[in-house]
Amino acid sequence: MFTQHNTSTVKTVFQQGEYVLYRDPARFWTGKPDHTYVCRIETAWATGTYTLTALVTGNTVYHVRPDYMRLLPPADAMRDIDTAPLNTGTGADDMTAAAMAWLTQQHATANRRPELPDQS
């Protein structure tokens, strides 16, 4: 018995500067490793394709179809900070290193007088 699956996807428009998870279809369908990675959108073309920059390698990926990209929402990246326990005894132990670095930076900038840029 033949069963037809619904393979339609919702078209998504991505914006320059957004972070996406990209799956290289040629590597994926041929079973090669390292086919999925995080990228930043550099250019959105009128043709409906995108130019991406792979975050880890810095390589540029051209002519990417949106069918092979998924948005990485900022809320997901910041969830560990948003949900960190307020108990000062164990709060820092339960947070990731990235969350601690961000909080340290915020503390350093929040506790000093704002300065004007150099007038050169």
Buried (B, 14 or more C-beta within 10 A) or exposed (E): EEEEEEEEEEEEEBEEEBBBEBBBEEEEEEEEEEBEBEBBBBEBEEEEBBBBBBEEEEEEBEEBEBEBBBBBEEEEEEEBBEEBEEEEEEEEEEBEEEBBEBBEEEEEEEEEEEEEEEEE
